[in-house]
Amino acid sequence: MTLSAAQCAQYDTDGFVRMPSLLSDAEVSILRDEVGRLATIEDECVFREGTDGTPKTVFRMHESDGATASVPFRALSLTPRVLGAARQALKDDALYIHHTKLNMKGAVEGSVWPWHQDFGSWYLDGIAKPHMTTLMVMLDDATEVGGCLYFLPGSHKRGRIAPRWDDTTAYKFWALPPSDVRQALADHGDPIPITGKAGDAVIFDCNLMHASSHNLSAQDRWQMYYCFNRVANRPRDVENPRPDYVRSKNWQPIEIGPDRIDDPSLSPAAE
């Protein structure tokens, strides 16, 4: 068991739970080296911003094919630490990955992510129920000045709030209307900064309200996100579906693998 009974209860109450030191320093180093490789790729799965085209978001590292396929990031998604925690949070062993993304908030120029719920857009993907969770792993120390995530504890219990299209950021997406955010802040109190050390993690509900600010620091803020869904909750057909890198069509249940991120059996060549 990855999460304790107390952590599972906290997840249900607050909508998230912290997982300190999920990765070792050596594992963080492996993944950071892999980020360096992924950042050089020119592909539709890589979004850039800033004056020098700094990568902002990289998608689809968990599959064995495609330009951004990554052995260590895929291996991490199958470890008992990650997949096991997702199974506990969703109370289901038959899960698949809706998408993976690496958010690279560059020093000084890394921009904001407005208040939103992940299920705001995932519902539009054709997913009927909010039976989804995301596990985020810090690859840098996360600080408030560096643009860490902020969560509004308990806000997941409000259910999905109809979002509005926001085109003010480098990656356009569905954000929460300001009036709904103000009401939620009044009801739930101050948001909580999700700070921590490289290797720390947090798992959170798909309806939890969250946001992050501009990176004002001289250090990059890299974070990896694994978004899990129940196989039984897979998307129904919708008109003009989003690309596969954000709305996976691989709905086969994934199985827990070795508790290591350098497993050679997961490389495309081995398959």
N, C-alpha and C positions, 0 to 999 in steps of 0.2 A: 504494500500500500504506500503510495507516494504522499497523499494528504492524510493528516490525522483526522479523527472525528471532529475535533474542535475546529480545524481548518475548513472542513466541509460545511460545518454549521455557519462559520463566518462567511464563507462564499455565498451561502443562501441568504444571509442577512444583509451583508454589505454589497454583494455583487462582485467581490474580488477577494483574493488572498495572496499575500506575498510569499515568495519561495526563495529565501536567501541562499546564496552560494550554490545555486543549481549546477553551475559549471565550475570546473577547476580553472586555475590560471592557464594551464597548458591547453585546455580545450578552448578557452577564449582566444588564445594566441592562434590556434589553428583556424578558427572561424574568422578572425580579423585578417589573416593572410588570404583567406578565400574571398573576403569582401574586396580586397585589393584587386583580385582577378576579375570579379564580377563588375567592378566599377569601370573597367575598360571596354566592356561589351557594348556594341551599338545594336540595339534591338528594340522592338515595341514593348518589351517587358521592362525597359529601363527608362525612367523619367528623370529629367535634369532640370536644374534651375541655377540662378546666379549669373554673374557676369562671365564666368569661365565654364559654364555648363556642368557644374558639379552635380553628380548623381544625387537625386532626392529619394527615389524609391525604386527598388528592384523587386520584381515579382517572379514567382514560379521556380523556386529553387528546390522544391521537394520531389519533383518528378525526375525520372531517369533520362528523359529526352528533352530537347529544346536548348536554346542558346544559353539560358541561365541555369540549367541543371547543375546541381552541386552535390557531390558525394557527402561531405560533412554535414551540410544543412539538412539533407534528406535523412541521413543517419540519425541526427538529433531528433527529428520528428518521430522516429520509431522507438526511441528509448523508453524504458519504463518510467523514467523521470518525467517525460513530456506526454507521451500518449497515455501512460497510466493515469496521470493527473487529469487529463481531458476526459477519460472514461469515468473517473470519479465525479467530476463536475457535472457531466451530462447524464450520469447514472445509466450508462449504456456502453456496451463493449463494441458494438458495430458502428464504427465511426469512419469517416473519410475526411480529407482535407479540402475545404472549400477554396482556400488559397493561402499562399505564404507570401510575405513581403518583408523587405528589409528597408526600414526608414533610416536614411542617412542625413541627419540634420547637420549640415555643414557649419563649421565655426563662422561666426559673425553673420553670414548670409542665410543660414538655415531658417526657413519661414515657419509661420504658424500653421496649426491644424485647428480650425474652429470647433466649437462644441458640437458633438455629434454622438449618435448611437450607431454601432456597426450594423445592427439589424434594420436601421433606416433604409440602407441601400440593399441589404441582403434580401429583404422582403420583396423588393422590386426585381430581384433576380429570380423570383418564383418560389422562394422558400416560405412555406406557410406558417411555420411556428418558430418561436425564438429559442429553439433547443440547440443553441450554438455557444461556443466558448472560444476565447483566444488566449493563448499563452505567449507572453512577451518575454524575451531574454535580452538583458542589457549586455552590449558588447563594449561599452564605455561606461565610466562612472556617470550616472544621471544626476544632475544638479538643477536647482531652480533657475539659476542664471543661464544654464545651458539648454533650457527649453524642455524640461522633463514633462512627462504626462501629469495631468491632474484628473483625479476621479471624484465623482460626487457620490459618496457612499449611500446605498439604498435607493438610488435613482432608477435602478433597473426595475423596481417594483411599479413604476409608473406605466410600464408597458411601452410599446412603440409609439413615438410621437411623429406625426407626419412631417417629413423634412422638407427643406427648400434647397434648390440647386444653388451651389456656391461656386462661382467661377473666379474668385479673387485670389486663389492660391495656385501654385505651380501644377498641382494635381487636382483637377476639378472633381468635386464630389458633393454628396447630399449632406448638408449640415442642418442643425436645429435652428428654428426661428428664435430670434433673441427674446421675444416675449415668453416663450416656453422655458428658456434657460433662466430668465429672471425669476419666474415663478418657482422653478425647481430649486434654485439657490435659496430662495426665501423659505422653502419647505424643508430642505435637507441640511442647510448650514453651509459652512465654508468647504470648498473642495480640498482634497488631500493631495499634496505633491508626492509623486511616486519617484522618490530619489533612491539611490543605491549604488553599489559597486558593480563593476564589470563582472558578469557571472551570476548576478542576482536575477530573479525572474518574478513575474506576477501573472496570475491567471484571472480572467475577468469575463463577466456575463455579456452577451451580445447587446443587451439593452442598457448597459451601464453608460451613463453620460460621461464623456471624457473629452479632453482637449489638450493642446500643448502650445506654448508660446514661442516667440522668436528665440533663436540661440544667440544670446548676447556675449557668449564666452569665446575664448580663443581655441577651444577644444571642440572637435566633432562630437556628435551624439548619435551613435549607431545603435539601433535596436531591431531585433528580429521578431516577427510575429507569425505564429502558427494558428490558423483559424479552422476549427474543427466543427463538423456537423454530424448529426445522426444520419446514417444511411437511410433510415425510414423517412427522413425529413428532406430528402434531396429535392432539388428544384423541379417544379413543373415547367412545362413549356411556356415561354413568354415571347412576345414579339420583340424583334431586335435585341436578342440577348447580348450581354456584355461578353468580351473575349474570354477564352478559356483561362487566361492567366489570372483573372479575378473571379471567374465563375466556373470552377472545374466541372468537367464532364466525366471525370474518373470517379465513379461512385462505389467502387469496390471497397469493402471494409479493409482497413489496414491492420496489420498484426504487429504486436510488440516484438522488437528485434533486440540485438545485443545492446548492452548499456555502454556503448562506445560510439564515437563519432568518426572514427577512421576505419570503419569496416570495409575492406576491399570488395566484399561480395555485393555491395550496393553500387558499385561503379557500372556505368553502361557497358564497358568492355566485358564485365563478368557476366552480363546477362545475354 
